[in-house]
Amino acid sequence: MKAIRPTDASLAHRTIGDVHWHVRPDWESTLLDDHGLPVDKWLSLGCARKVKSHQRRAVYVVEHAGRTFFVKHDRNVGLARAIGYFFRGSAARREWRATTEALRRGVRTAVPVAWGERIHGGLAWESFLITEAIPNAVPLDQFVFDQVAQLPVERRADVRRRVFRSLAELVAAIHTAGLCHADFHAGNMLVRAESIDAQTPPEIYLIDLQGARFFGPLDWPTSRRNLIVLNAKWFDRASLAERWRFLRTYLALRPELHVPPRNAMLEQLELGGREHARHFHRRRDRRAMETNQDFTRTRGRQATLHAVHDLPEGVSQALLRQPDRLLWRYLDRPVKLDHASLMVRAELALAGGPVEVTYKRWRPRSWWKALWSRCRGSRALRGWYLGQALLARGIATARPLVVRESRHPCFRPESYLATEWIDGAENLHLWGWQLAERPQTQRLRLAARCAESLGRLVGRMHSRQISHGDLKGSNLLVVERDGDVRTWLIDVDGVRIHRRLSPRRREADLARLATSLEAHPWVTRAIRCRFLRAYAAEFPPETIRRESLWRGVARRAARRIAKRRRQGKAVL
């Protein structure tokens, strides 16, 4: 199919300094003054705020002259990108053309009002795009999984059903219009928030069309690629019934589409979504080591500090200069003390208020371990990186908040890591021994819920190609609240992210966990079956053979238990 190039609308043209502006005449007086676009002035007056910022792009929302609009600033282009923009157009120019063409084809999106380019030497070094704000709009994933989740149970299902039907109608309209979106996920769709109370279908808008291309109505292979990206961000949070209802509505609105049989089609979307999610997360893992809208990196003379975005600047500087001060302030609340590490339960100030954290210092015990840590990164830095990677994949673990790694050429560098404290948590061994003292009926009920939660946790980890080299009871936390049981994974130093996690590696992890549970004789066969069912449910259908997995894990666990007993070690 040949791409169709959209055309520009009729605009007023104005050059201010070295910025060439193209603006709708009725917006010119609102947006521009004698010095151009006064973003700094709006920020100082408090009528603008920054909603997204990183090295290459900043996004602002502005309320000015009775209007609300978004300013997208593509900045710090660099020579290579500027040369690329000479041939294919700047980011603002491409998104303006794509957005106006989408509106012409009847796709619901934000209305653009102006765009500009900073031209120097014939190259566009910066660009600006301004669009009208969509009133009371929030990202679709945030609306469904945060706002709708707070509704009463009897209303929640109805609202979700209407949202998924409206989403199917929007996607069908987009594909029928011939729009192929390069980043087709729920974060680039906005829903009007008042739809949560209305009985009418909610209004959903597609945004961020910089990489959009236009054809005739999309065929199944092209549509499938878009649906796979959408499915990759929803498959673990939307039920199978919701996904099938969405697909059935979508297909009913596109009767001309030639699709494979139902089971083959669902398998293509499921496996394609998981593969896309795996590549997506591997690309984004490095974000935790850079400055962006979620994380900050601060380099000092003697150390580098990585932190979450809501850690105040003053706290970051204090930890960068004197990391031991927080340690000594809470030395009377120790959690762990050995030759290599010291951990205390401390309190850390965040933008939303103080939070309880575990604050840990590592110090290499020998010269060769210190040398090795300088080559591969400290344990604290690995804990930060792997903890953020697990959270991004939806695997429950303590959230890392800040890490400090020494850059001084000392022979035995120290590193520090602060992670959120999970209130009321006990490790699996301690919780299991306490559970053994309860009445049998209560014990079996809670043990079954723990097995299901633990099965989902380990299954989610393995289905996302992640293993843990020391998956034992002391590295798993259990929280019991209001009759519910939740589990967390800790001590992520043993975590490894694989391109393909082999069945043998999965069996080894599960055998280590089964060996650890040998210390709790009340763990019955039925409880182990509950764990295995919940574990297998995290994988695509028919990819886990539970019987052969059970036998393989049992053999490995038996060998491990026999070896530990021969060595005279406790089976834990």
MIVEXVO-175921 format. One line per field, with one value per residue (C-alpha): residue in one letter; z, x, y. Coordinates in Angstrom, 2 decimals, padded with zeros to 5 digits, always signed. Example, Ala and Ser with C-alpha at 12.3 -4.5 7.8 and 13.67 -1.06 7.14 Angstrom:
# MIVEXVO-175921
res: (A; S)
z: (+007.80; +007.14)
x: (+012.30; +013.67)
y: (-004.50; -001.06)
END
This chain:
# MIVEXVO-175921
res: (M; K; A; I; R; P; T; D; A; S; L; A; H; R; T; I; G; D; V; H; W; H; V; R; P; D; W; E; S; T; L; L; D; D; H; G; L; P; V; D; K; W; L; S; L; G; C; A; R; K; V; K; S; H; Q; R; R; A; V; Y; V; V; E; H; A; G; R; T; F; F; V; K; H; D; R; N; V; G; L; A; R; A; I; G; Y; F; F; R; G; S; A; A; R; R; E; W; R; A; T; T; E; A; L; R; R; G; V; R; T; A; V; P; V; A; W; G; E; R; I; H; G; G; L; A; W; E; S; F; L; I; T; E; A; I; P; N; A; V; P; L; D; Q; F; V; F; D; Q; V; A; Q; L; P; V; E; R; R; A; D; V; R; R; R; V; F; R; S; L; A; E; L; V; A; A; I; H; T; A; G; L; C; H; A; D; F; H; A; G; N; M; L; V; R; A; E; S; I; D; A; Q; T; P; P; E; I; Y; L; I; D; L; Q; G; A; R; F; F; G; P; L; D; W; P; T; S; R; R; N; L; I; V; L; N; A; K; W; F; D; R; A; S; L; A; E; R; W; R; F; L; R; T; Y; L; A; L; R; P; E; L; H; V; P; P; R; N; A; M; L; E; Q; L; E; L; G; G; R; E; H; A; R; H; F; H; R; R; R; D; R; R; A; M; E; T; N; Q; D; F; T; R; T; R; G; R; Q; A; T; L; H; A; V; H; D; L; P; E; G; V; S; Q; A; L; L; R; Q; P; D; R; L; L; W; R; Y; L; D; R; P; V; K; L; D; H; A; S; L; M; V; R; A; E; L; A; L; A; G; G; P; V; E; V; T; Y; K; R; W; R; P; R; S; W; W; K; A; L; W; S; R; C; R; G; S; R; A; L; R; G; W; Y; L; G; Q; A; L; L; A; R; G; I; A; T; A; R; P; L; V; V; R; E; S; R; H; P; C; F; R; P; E; S; Y; L; A; T; E; W; I; D; G; A; E; N; L; H; L; W; G; W; Q; L; A; E; R; P; Q; T; Q; R; L; R; L; A; A; R; C; A; E; S; L; G; R; L; V; G; R; M; H; S; R; Q; I; S; H; G; D; L; K; G; S; N; L; L; V; V; E; R; D; G; D; V; R; T; W; L; I; D; V; D; G; V; R; I; H; R; R; L; S; P; R; R; R; E; A; D; L; A; R; L; A; T; S; L; E; A; H; P; W; V; T; R; A; I; R; C; R; F; L; R; A; Y; A; A; E; F; P; P; E; T; I; R; R; E; S; L; W; R; G; V; A; R; R; A; A; R; R; I; A; K; R; R; R; Q; G; K; A; V; L)
z: (+000.00; -000.83; +001.99; +001.49; +002.41; +004.24; +003.43; +005.75; +006.69; +005.91; +008.64; +009.52; +009.13; +011.41; +012.12; +015.56; +015.98; +014.37; +015.02; +012.10; +013.35; +011.62; +013.70; +013.33; +013.09; +015.99; +018.29; +017.30; +019.96; +022.67; +021.94; +020.67; +021.86; +020.53; +021.83; +020.60; +022.73; +026.37; +028.15; +030.83; +031.55; +031.89; +034.25; +036.44; +036.57; +037.58; +034.62; +033.13; +034.56; +033.22; +032.80; +031.12; +030.71; +029.63; +027.60; +024.21; +024.96; +027.37; +027.55; +029.30; +030.02; +029.96; +031.10; +029.56; +028.22; +029.04; +027.04; +028.01; +025.68; +025.56; +024.36; +023.16; +022.85; +020.92; +022.07; +022.13; +018.70; +017.85; +014.41; +013.35; +014.13; +012.62; +009.35; +009.53; +010.06; +006.86; +004.85; +006.77; +008.65; +012.31; +015.03; +015.27; +011.48; +011.18; +014.08; +012.83; +009.41; +010.90; +013.33; +010.73; +008.38; +011.18; +011.89; +008.19; +008.17; +011.15; +013.86; +017.26; +018.43; +019.96; +017.71; +016.72; +016.68; +015.94; +015.25; +014.90; +014.09; +015.22; +012.00; +011.92; +008.96; +007.07; +009.73; +012.32; +015.73; +017.85; +017.18; +018.97; +018.62; +020.37; +020.67; +022.39; +025.67; +025.84; +028.87; +031.87; +029.92; +031.49; +029.92; +029.21; +031.27; +034.28; +033.90; +033.74; +036.27; +038.81; +038.68; +037.68; +040.21; +043.00; +042.04; +043.92; +042.66; +041.26; +039.00; +038.09; +035.61; +033.74; +033.35; +032.18; +029.66; +028.18; +028.05; +026.25; +023.75; +023.05; +022.67; +020.13; +018.17; +018.19; +017.06; +014.30; +013.12; +013.18; +011.12; +008.69; +008.21; +007.27; +010.21; +011.34; +014.70; +015.54; +019.33; +019.68; +023.43; +026.05; +027.35; +024.01; +024.33; +026.45; +027.88; +029.15; +032.93; +033.26; +031.42; +034.70; +035.83; +032.51; +030.96; +027.46; +025.78; +026.95; +024.49; +023.74; +021.81; +020.10; +020.66; +019.97; +016.21; +015.38; +013.92; +012.30; +008.66; +006.42; +003.93; +002.77; +005.22; +007.04; +006.22; +008.92; +009.17; +009.66; +012.03; +013.95; +014.59; +016.16; +018.19; +019.45; +020.83; +022.51; +023.83; +025.21; +027.67; +028.66; +028.61; +032.26; +033.63; +031.50; +031.80; +028.96; +028.65; +028.30; +025.66; +023.67; +023.98; +022.64; +019.71; +018.88; +018.76; +016.66; +014.11; +013.91; +012.88; +010.20; +008.32; +005.28; +007.22; +006.44; +009.72; +010.75; +012.90; +016.43; +018.33; +015.90; +016.04; +019.85; +019.96; +017.54; +019.66; +022.96; +021.92; +019.90; +022.86; +025.22; +022.78; +022.24; +025.99; +026.46; +023.89; +025.17; +028.77; +027.77; +025.86; +028.75; +031.59; +031.08; +031.90; +035.59; +035.05; +033.34; +034.06; +032.73; +033.99; +036.41; +037.62; +038.25; +038.11; +040.02; +039.57; +042.32; +042.68; +044.73; +043.95; +041.60; +042.95; +041.21; +042.68; +041.92; +040.62; +043.83; +046.02; +046.89; +045.63; +049.16; +050.28; +047.20; +047.84; +051.52; +050.65; +047.95; +050.35; +053.63; +053.07; +056.50; +058.35; +057.69; +058.74; +062.11; +062.81; +062.80; +064.09; +067.00; +064.50; +062.93; +060.51; +059.45; +060.48; +059.11; +057.84; +054.40; +055.03; +057.53; +057.18; +059.29; +059.20; +058.50; +057.41; +054.12; +053.06; +049.66; +047.93; +049.21; +052.80; +054.77; +054.10; +055.96; +054.15; +054.60; +054.21; +053.48; +053.13; +051.36; +051.89; +050.00; +052.39; +050.30; +047.69; +044.85; +045.62; +045.65; +042.28; +040.88; +042.10; +040.26; +037.04; +037.14; +039.39; +043.09; +044.69; +045.54; +041.90; +040.71; +043.33; +042.06; +038.40; +038.93; +041.39; +038.89; +036.13; +038.22; +039.08; +035.42; +034.60; +037.32; +039.68; +043.33; +045.07; +047.42; +045.43; +045.28; +046.04; +045.91; +045.37; +045.88; +044.34; +045.03; +042.13; +044.19; +043.20; +046.67; +046.84; +048.73; +047.62; +049.63; +048.14; +049.66; +048.72; +050.17; +049.38; +050.64; +053.83; +053.38; +056.51; +058.36; +056.22; +057.45; +055.42; +054.28; +056.88; +059.87; +058.58; +057.98; +061.49; +063.00; +060.78; +062.09; +065.52; +064.26; +064.06; +061.17; +059.21; +059.37; +058.60; +055.47; +054.19; +054.58; +053.23; +050.10; +049.53; +050.08; +047.60; +044.94; +045.51; +045.47; +042.31; +040.53; +041.66; +040.54; +037.39; +036.39; +036.97; +034.88; +032.10; +031.70; +031.31; +034.81; +037.21; +040.81; +041.76; +045.42; +045.48; +049.10; +051.98; +053.48; +050.17; +049.97; +052.09; +053.11; +054.25; +055.72; +055.80; +056.28; +055.42; +052.20; +051.65; +049.36; +048.57; +047.55; +046.17; +047.89; +047.70; +043.96; +043.75; +042.56; +039.80; +036.18; +033.13; +030.28; +026.60; +026.85; +030.21; +029.72; +031.30; +033.17; +034.81; +035.77; +037.33; +039.29; +040.76; +041.71; +043.20; +045.39; +046.60; +047.19; +049.24; +051.36; +052.01; +053.28; +056.68; +056.88; +057.06; +056.98; +053.29; +051.80; +048.29; +047.68; +048.58; +046.20; +043.46; +044.08; +043.68; +040.43; +038.93; +039.73; +038.37; +035.06; +034.60; +034.09; +030.88; +027.52; +027.40; +026.88; +027.22; +030.70; +031.20; +034.89; +035.34; +033.81; +035.60; +038.93; +038.42; +037.30; +040.27; +042.68; +041.42; +041.67; +045.13; +046.39; +045.23; +046.81; +050.13; +050.23; +049.54; +052.34; +054.79; +053.86; +054.52; +057.86; +056.86; +057.74; +054.97; +054.60)
x: (+000.00; +001.19; +001.18; -001.04; +000.59; -001.71; -001.76; -001.44; -004.42; -004.60; -002.57; -001.12; +002.69; +004.87; +008.62; +009.78; +013.57; +014.69; +011.40; +009.00; +005.41; +002.34; -000.73; -004.49; -005.48; -007.95; -005.18; -002.33; -002.97; -003.37; -000.13; +002.42; +003.76; +006.57; +009.17; +007.49; +005.93; +006.16; +006.39; +008.77; +006.39; +003.44; +005.45; +006.40; +002.76; +001.59; -000.75; +001.46; +002.94; +005.30; +003.71; +006.62; +010.27; +013.43; +016.49; +014.78; +011.22; +009.12; +005.34; +003.45; -000.23; -001.24; -004.38; -004.30; -006.82; -009.72; -008.22; -006.45; -003.86; -000.76; +002.67; +004.99; +008.60; +011.02; +014.42; +018.17; +017.90; +021.59; +023.20; +022.27; +018.56; +018.52; +019.87; +017.23; +014.53; +015.74; +014.60; +011.52; +010.33; +010.62; +008.65; +006.12; +005.65; +005.05; +002.63; +000.73; +000.23; -000.71; -003.19; -004.92; -005.17; -006.59; -009.25; -010.06; -010.61; -012.94; -010.58; -011.21; -008.01; -006.74; -007.20; -003.86; -003.71; -000.07; +003.39; +006.81; +010.43; +013.65; +015.65; +019.40; +021.65; +018.71; +018.12; +015.32; +017.03; +013.87; +010.16; +006.91; +003.42; +000.38; -002.94; -006.22; -006.69; -009.41; -011.54; -011.42; -009.39; -007.09; -005.07; -007.20; -005.14; -005.20; -008.97; -009.74; -007.27; -007.27; -010.48; -012.88; -011.25; -012.43; -016.11; -018.46; -018.28; -021.83; -020.99; -017.43; -018.24; -020.77; -018.35; -015.54; -017.89; -018.84; -015.20; -014.05; -016.91; -016.04; -012.38; -013.27; -015.36; -012.50; -009.91; -012.19; -012.75; -009.00; -008.17; -011.02; -009.76; -006.35; -004.38; -001.45; -000.10; +003.53; +002.93; -000.60; -001.04; -003.56; -001.30; -001.76; -005.54; -007.50; -010.97; -013.28; -013.38; -017.06; -017.83; -017.42; -020.85; -022.65; -024.72; -023.68; -020.63; -017.42; -015.51; -011.99; -009.37; -006.14; -003.13; +000.61; +000.40; +003.98; +004.75; +001.34; +001.09; -001.97; -003.17; -006.44; -008.37; -005.82; -005.62; -005.40; -001.55; -001.27; -004.25; -002.80; +000.46; -001.50; -003.67; -000.58; +000.88; -002.43; -002.73; +000.82; -000.10; -003.47; -003.20; -002.23; -004.80; -007.89; -009.79; -010.01; -013.74; -013.06; -010.40; -012.66; -015.61; -013.38; -012.22; -015.76; -017.02; -014.02; -014.57; -018.30; -017.50; -015.06; -016.93; -014.68; -011.60; -010.28; -009.09; -007.89; -010.07; -010.82; -008.32; -005.48; -006.30; -006.32; -003.04; -001.40; -002.47; -001.50; +001.94; +002.63; +001.64; +003.96; +006.85; +006.28; +006.13; +009.40; +011.22; +009.56; +010.69; +014.22; +014.51; +013.12; +015.11; +017.92; +015.53; +016.17; +019.80; +018.97; +017.15; +013.58; +010.02; +010.30; +013.92; +016.76; +020.52; +022.85; +026.63; +028.84; +032.59; +032.75; +029.51; +026.55; +023.01; +019.92; +016.50; +012.78; +011.39; +009.46; +012.58; +013.17; +016.36; +017.51; +017.25; +019.16; +022.00; +022.19; +022.44; +024.99; +027.27; +026.75; +025.06; +026.02; +024.05; +020.73; +022.32; +023.56; +020.31; +018.39; +021.12; +018.83; +016.46; +018.70; +017.35; +020.53; +024.17; +027.10; +030.63; +029.57; +026.36; +024.40; +020.64; +018.36; +014.70; +014.65; +012.35; +012.87; +011.15; +009.41; +007.35; +004.15; +005.40; +007.78; +007.84; +009.36; +012.34; +015.06; +018.39; +021.31; +025.03; +027.28; +031.03; +033.12; +034.83; +037.98; +040.09; +039.02; +035.32; +035.89; +037.64; +034.86; +032.18; +033.90; +033.82; +030.19; +028.57; +027.86; +025.21; +023.22; +023.18; +022.15; +019.41; +018.16; +018.21; +016.64; +014.04; +012.82; +012.82; +010.65; +008.17; +007.90; +006.89; +004.24; +006.21; +005.65; +008.84; +009.92; +010.20; +013.76; +013.74; +017.35; +020.81; +024.22; +027.36; +030.84; +032.89; +035.97; +038.98; +039.17; +039.99; +036.88; +033.94; +030.72; +027.23; +023.84; +020.28; +016.92; +013.79; +010.23; +009.39; +006.50; +004.46; +003.30; +005.35; +007.02; +009.23; +007.58; +009.34; +008.33; +004.78; +004.52; +005.68; +003.20; +000.46; +001.13; -000.12; -003.58; -006.71; -006.65; -009.55; -008.06; -004.58; -005.65; -007.71; -004.85; -002.30; -004.41; -004.60; -000.87; -000.19; -002.31; -000.64; +002.81; +001.96; +000.88; +004.06; +006.49; +004.47; +004.47; +008.22; +008.94; +006.48; +008.43; +011.71; +013.04; +014.67; +015.84; +018.96; +017.94; +014.15; +013.63; +011.31; +013.52; +013.50; +009.70; +007.54; +003.95; +001.42; -001.91; -004.62; -008.38; -008.25; -006.30; -002.71; -000.22; +003.38; +006.48; +009.88; +012.94; +016.73; +016.76; +020.53; +019.85; +017.47; +018.45; +016.55; +016.87; +016.12; +014.56; +014.09; +014.63; +012.31; +015.33; +015.93; +012.25; +012.40; +015.53; +013.80; +010.71; +012.80; +014.62; +011.26; +009.94; +013.05; +012.43; +008.81; +009.99; +010.40; +006.60; +004.93; +001.44; +001.94; -000.31; -000.48; -003.69; -001.92; +000.92; -001.67; -003.20; +000.23; +000.84; -002.54; -001.98; +001.57; +000.49; -002.30; +000.33; +001.53; -000.27; -002.75; -001.27; +002.36; +002.88; +002.38; +001.61; +002.10; +005.59; +006.54; +005.39; +007.47; +010.58; +010.43; +009.83; +012.92; +015.14; +013.82; +014.37; +018.00; +018.57; +017.01; +019.02; +022.25; +021.64; +020.85; +024.06; +025.98; +024.26; +022.64; +019.17; +016.61; +015.41)
y: (+000.00; +003.47; +006.05; +009.10; +012.42; +014.85; +018.57; +021.59; +023.73; +027.45; +029.22; +032.58; +032.66; +034.71; +034.81; +035.94; +035.84; +032.60; +030.75; +030.38; +030.06; +028.62; +029.43; +029.55; +033.25; +033.08; +031.77; +034.08; +036.75; +034.09; +032.25; +034.75; +038.09; +040.27; +037.77; +034.58; +031.85; +033.09; +029.70; +031.02; +033.91; +031.54; +029.33; +032.30; +033.47; +030.01; +029.56; +026.81; +023.65; +021.04; +017.62; +015.85; +016.64; +014.89; +015.74; +015.76; +016.85; +018.89; +019.08; +021.90; +022.46; +026.14; +027.95; +031.42; +033.91; +031.60; +028.73; +025.53; +024.04; +021.84; +022.92; +020.15; +021.34; +019.11; +020.37; +019.60; +018.04; +017.70; +017.76; +014.22; +014.65; +018.15; +016.73; +013.99; +016.61; +018.36; +015.32; +014.12; +017.22; +018.16; +016.39; +019.24; +019.46; +015.69; +015.57; +018.64; +017.04; +013.66; +015.20; +017.36; +014.38; +012.20; +014.81; +015.02; +011.25; +011.41; +010.10; +011.66; +013.41; +016.67; +019.72; +021.36; +025.16; +026.08; +024.76; +026.35; +025.56; +027.21; +027.44; +028.03; +027.33; +025.87; +023.17; +022.85; +022.65; +022.88; +022.60; +023.42; +021.95; +023.43; +021.58; +022.32; +020.47; +017.80; +018.77; +016.41; +013.84; +011.25; +008.41; +005.39; +002.94; +005.28; +005.72; +002.00; +000.64; +003.50; +005.51; +002.75; +000.42; +002.74; +002.38; +000.03; -003.53; -003.47; -000.47; -001.36; -004.13; -001.99; +000.96; -001.32; -002.96; +000.43; +001.54; -001.60; -001.30; +002.35; +001.40; -001.29; +001.23; +003.76; +001.20; -000.05; +003.55; +004.23; +001.15; +001.71; +005.28; +003.87; +005.29; +003.15; +004.37; +003.60; +003.51; +002.19; +001.72; +002.83; +005.61; +007.39; +007.30; +009.77; +009.26; +011.99; +011.54; +012.48; +009.25; +007.42; +008.61; +008.89; +006.11; +007.19; +005.57; +007.28; +009.46; +008.19; +010.18; +009.07; +011.36; +011.58; +011.02; +011.96; +008.53; +007.93; +006.89; +006.90; +004.31; +002.88; +000.64; -001.53; -005.23; -007.92; -008.16; -004.37; -004.25; -007.19; -005.31; -002.44; -004.83; -006.69; -003.44; -002.63; -006.18; -006.11; -003.33; -004.80; -008.60; -008.95; -006.48; -007.13; -010.39; -012.90; -012.17; -008.42; -008.99; -011.31; -008.88; -006.11; -008.25; -009.43; -005.83; -004.77; -007.57; -006.87; -003.29; -004.48; -007.23; -006.82; -007.93; -011.43; -012.96; -016.44; -018.75; -017.59; -019.75; -018.98; -015.28; -015.19; -017.12; -014.66; -011.69; -013.33; -014.51; -011.37; -009.18; -011.02; -010.84; -007.12; -006.51; -008.38; -006.24; -003.06; -003.61; -004.56; -001.27; +000.77; -000.81; +001.70; +004.56; +003.94; +004.98; +008.30; +011.55; +011.58; +012.09; +009.13; +009.20; +011.61; +011.13; +013.45; +013.27; +014.61; +014.76; +011.56; +009.71; +009.29; +009.25; +007.84; +008.59; +008.53; +011.82; +012.61; +012.70; +016.39; +018.03; +018.89; +015.26; +014.10; +016.53; +015.54; +011.84; +012.58; +014.48; +012.58; +009.21; +007.87; +010.55; +008.78; +005.49; +006.78; +008.64; +005.34; +003.04; +002.07; +000.40; -002.27; -004.87; -006.67; -006.47; -008.49; -007.95; -006.75; -004.82; -002.77; -002.27; -000.08; +000.88; +004.61; +007.41; +009.24; +012.47; +012.36; +015.03; +013.44; +013.08; +010.85; +007.11; +004.17; +002.65; +000.08; +001.84; -000.45; +000.11; -002.38; -002.55; -005.16; -007.60; -008.17; -006.43; -008.71; -008.22; -004.47; -004.71; -006.88; -004.45; -001.61; -003.65; -004.84; -002.21; -002.34; -004.55; -001.43; -000.28; -003.74; -003.77; -000.41; -001.47; -004.89; -003.59; -001.00; -003.63; -005.97; -003.22; -002.19; -005.78; -005.86; -008.14; -007.24; -006.16; -003.39; -000.14; +001.27; +005.00; +006.11; +004.61; +006.15; +004.66; +005.95; +007.32; +008.04; +005.91; +004.37; +000.69; -000.42; +001.76; +001.84; +001.91; +002.75; +001.78; +002.85; +000.81; +001.16; -000.68; -003.15; -002.63; -005.74; -008.13; -011.33; -013.58; -016.79; -018.96; -016.84; -016.43; -020.19; -021.07; -018.60; -020.01; -023.53; -022.45; -021.44; -023.62; -026.06; -024.52; -021.03; -022.33; -024.20; -021.25; -018.77; -021.25; -021.75; -017.98; -017.64; -020.46; -018.75; -015.37; -016.95; -018.92; -015.74; -013.95; -016.67; -017.42; -013.77; -013.66; -016.75; -015.82; -012.58; -014.49; -013.68; -016.12; -015.84; -017.73; -018.08; -018.39; -019.42; -018.58; -015.89; -013.99; -013.89; -011.59; -012.28; -009.69; -010.76; -008.08; -008.52; -012.19; -011.56; -012.71; -010.97; -011.87; -009.89; -010.83; -009.34; -009.67; -009.04; -009.48; -013.03; -011.91; -012.47; -011.17; -013.66; -013.39; -016.84; -018.54; -022.27; -024.90; -026.25; -022.87; -022.64; -026.09; -025.13; -022.07; -024.03; -026.86; -024.33; -023.01; -026.54; -027.34; -024.27; -025.33; -028.72; -027.03; -026.65; -030.08; -028.52; -027.62; -030.29; -031.68; -029.71; -026.44; -027.27; -027.92; -024.50; -022.95; -024.82; -023.84; -020.17; -020.45; -022.02; -019.44; -016.72; -018.39; -018.59; -021.51; -024.98; -023.85; -025.34; -029.07; -029.21; -032.95; -033.06; -029.83; -031.31; -034.46; -032.55; -030.16; -033.05; -034.91; -031.85; -030.96; -034.51; -034.46; -031.05; -032.13; -035.37; -033.46; -030.96; -033.74; -035.60; -032.37; -031.94; -028.63; -027.42; -027.81; -024.21)
END
